[in-house]
Amino acid sequence: MTLLDLLPWLALPTAFFLDACFGDPRRLPHPVRWMGRAIEIAEPFFRRLLAREFLAGLVFAAVLILGCWGLAAGTVFMSYRIHGALGFAVETVLLFYCFSARSLAQAGLEIHALLVNGKVDQARAKVAMIVGRDVEQYQADDIGRATVETVAENAVDGVLAPLFFAVIGGAPLAMAYKMVNTLDSMVGYKNPRYLFFGRAAARIDDAANFLPARLAVPLIALAAWLIGAAGRSALVTAWHEGRRHASPNAGYPEAAFAGALGVRLNGPNTYGGVLVEKPYIGVGLAAVRTCHIRQACRLMFATSVLGCAVGWLMSLAVFL
């Protein structure tokens, strides 16, 4: 076995390492931004193509997801045909763009630093950029809770789910997942414009995250134990309270984080001026404080490293 034979197996850890070192390269072209642009361009076409909104949205989502997979698969295949090193480089770069562990940690720690320095207004403005709720009345502890929830949920969306799909289908399937996730973030809303047209995208996203969200729980628990947090409590809280969330998936990582950190998450929030009553996750645990943001970022990163290691070993077992 030569080094060229090993290169496809090395793409995943190399991509994760690059993300851990450099994060989101904002000054460089990014496929997710291209996905967003493709969604904006395609939406009016499919709305005109089919009169029934749900059917139009279903075809719209399917074409974009399959098109993204096909484009990535063709690019990776042709790159490996030209030379193994080129294929490795292309697959590594595509996977690198799928992960966001460092960017997520940076966003959380930036808010933490602002709160520590008493800059609540600036922290509120930052958290408004990463959550969909009304935050105008949020004080330091509310901002901390929203940040911890975002770190917990995006540990799956931004790291573990792309890892999951990369292990079973390489960079093309990971890129297809990013399209699924981007579609949900842009059209998966229950408002008059997207109630029917975006329903298929939202359901596809729910299905894509079903296994990653649940597989995340033991990873979070083990990572918590390794860094000295409450690993057993993470498992217990996720088991008993993971379903206490409007999303069929987000509650599991949030509950695992709540148990690991010993904090209470979720609860009532205001969206567009309307108060939405939501159950708490981590009932009986302490309220989130500013210090928990740093702990959540540390737990997210430890979980991401552990997930990459497990996924890498699984891919090696298949490769060999």
ChimeraX attribute file (.defattr): number of C-alpha atoms within 10 A of each C-alpha:
attribute: neighborCount
match mode: 1-to-1
recipient: residues
	/A:1	5
	/A:2	6
	/A:3	10
	/A:4	13
	/A:5	12
	/A:6	15
	/A:7	19
	/A:8	20
	/A:9	20
	/A:10	17
	/A:11	25
	/A:12	27
	/A:13	18
	/A:14	19
	/A:15	21
	/A:16	28
	/A:17	15
	/A:18	18
	/A:19	22
	/A:20	20
	/A:21	11
	/A:22	13
	/A:23	20
	/A:24	20
	/A:25	12
	/A:26	7
	/A:27	6
	/A:28	7
	/A:29	10
	/A:30	14
	/A:31	16
	/A:32	16
	/A:33	11
	/A:34	12
	/A:35	20
	/A:36	16
	/A:37	11
	/A:38	13
	/A:39	19
	/A:40	14
	/A:41	11
	/A:42	15
	/A:43	17
	/A:44	11
	/A:45	12
	/A:46	19
	/A:47	17
	/A:48	11
	/A:49	13
	/A:50	14
	/A:51	10
	/A:52	12
	/A:53	19
	/A:54	19
	/A:55	18
	/A:56	22
	/A:57	23
	/A:58	19
	/A:59	17
	/A:60	25
	/A:61	28
	/A:62	16
	/A:63	13
	/A:64	19
	/A:65	22
	/A:66	16
	/A:67	14
	/A:68	23
	/A:69	21
	/A:70	16
	/A:71	14
	/A:72	21
	/A:73	20
	/A:74	12
	/A:75	16
	/A:76	22
	/A:77	15
	/A:78	12
	/A:79	18
	/A:80	17
	/A:81	11
	/A:82	10
	/A:83	11
	/A:84	17
	/A:85	16
	/A:86	16
	/A:87	22
	/A:88	23
	/A:89	19
	/A:90	20
	/A:91	28
	/A:92	25
	/A:93	19
	/A:94	23
	/A:95	27
	/A:96	25
	/A:97	24
	/A:98	29
	/A:99	28
	/A:100	24
	/A:101	28
	/A:102	23
	/A:103	17
	/A:104	24
	/A:105	22
	/A:106	14
	/A:107	18
	/A:108	23
	/A:109	19
	/A:110	17
	/A:111	26
	/A:112	24
	/A:113	16
	/A:114	18
	/A:115	22
	/A:116	14
	/A:117	10
	/A:118	12
	/A:119	14
	/A:120	18
	/A:121	14
	/A:122	13
	/A:123	24
	/A:124	22
	/A:125	14
	/A:126	18
	/A:127	22
	/A:128	18
	/A:129	10
	/A:130	15
	/A:131	13
	/A:132	11
	/A:133	18
	/A:134	15
	/A:135	18
	/A:136	11
	/A:137	8
	/A:138	18
	/A:139	14
	/A:140	21
	/A:141	16
	/A:142	18
	/A:143	27
	/A:144	27
	/A:145	22
	/A:146	23
	/A:147	30
	/A:148	30
	/A:149	25
	/A:150	20
	/A:151	28
	/A:152	26
	/A:153	21
	/A:154	20
	/A:155	28
	/A:156	28
	/A:157	24
	/A:158	21
	/A:159	25
	/A:160	29
	/A:161	28
	/A:162	27
	/A:163	29
	/A:164	24
	/A:165	21
	/A:166	24
	/A:167	23
	/A:168	14
	/A:169	15
	/A:170	25
	/A:171	29
	/A:172	25
	/A:173	25
	/A:174	27
	/A:175	29
	/A:176	26
	/A:177	26
	/A:178	27
	/A:179	28
	/A:180	26
	/A:181	25
	/A:182	19
	/A:183	25
	/A:184	21
	/A:185	15
	/A:186	15
	/A:187	24
	/A:188	22
	/A:189	17
	/A:190	13
	/A:191	10
	/A:192	8
	/A:193	11
	/A:194	17
	/A:195	16
	/A:196	21
	/A:197	27
	/A:198	27
	/A:199	22
	/A:200	24
	/A:201	31
	/A:202	23
	/A:203	15
	/A:204	20
	/A:205	23
	/A:206	19
	/A:207	13
	/A:208	18
	/A:209	24
	/A:210	16
	/A:211	13
	/A:212	22
	/A:213	24
	/A:214	19
	/A:215	18
	/A:216	22
	/A:217	27
	/A:218	18
	/A:219	24
	/A:220	29
	/A:221	26
	/A:222	22
	/A:223	25
	/A:224	28
	/A:225	17
	/A:226	15
	/A:227	14
	/A:228	11
	/A:229	20
	/A:230	22
	/A:231	24
	/A:232	16
	/A:233	22
	/A:234	30
	/A:235	23
	/A:236	17
	/A:237	24
	/A:238	27
	/A:239	15
	/A:240	13
	/A:241	21
	/A:242	25
	/A:243	16
	/A:244	22
	/A:245	19
	/A:246	10
	/A:247	11
	/A:248	15
	/A:249	24
	/A:250	25
	/A:251	25
	/A:252	33
	/A:253	31
	/A:254	33
	/A:255	36
	/A:256	33
	/A:257	37
	/A:258	30
	/A:259	29
	/A:260	30
	/A:261	25
	/A:262	22
	/A:263	21
	/A:264	22
	/A:265	26
	/A:266	22
	/A:267	15
	/A:268	12
	/A:269	15
	/A:270	14
	/A:271	12
	/A:272	9
	/A:273	9
	/A:274	10
	/A:275	12
	/A:276	13
	/A:277	11
	/A:278	13
	/A:279	15
	/A:280	17
	/A:281	28
	/A:282	30
	/A:283	19
	/A:284	10
	/A:285	15
	/A:286	13
	/A:287	16
	/A:288	23
	/A:289	15
	/A:290	21
	/A:291	14
	/A:292	20
	/A:293	27
	/A:294	20
	/A:295	19
	/A:296	25
	/A:297	24
	/A:298	17
	/A:299	28
	/A:300	29
	/A:301	22
	/A:302	20
	/A:303	28
	/A:304	28
	/A:305	21
	/A:306	18
	/A:307	22
	/A:308	21
	/A:309	15
	/A:310	16
	/A:311	21
	/A:312	20
	/A:313	14
	/A:314	13
	/A:315	20
	/A:316	14
	/A:317	9
	/A:318	11
	/A:319	11
	/A:320	7
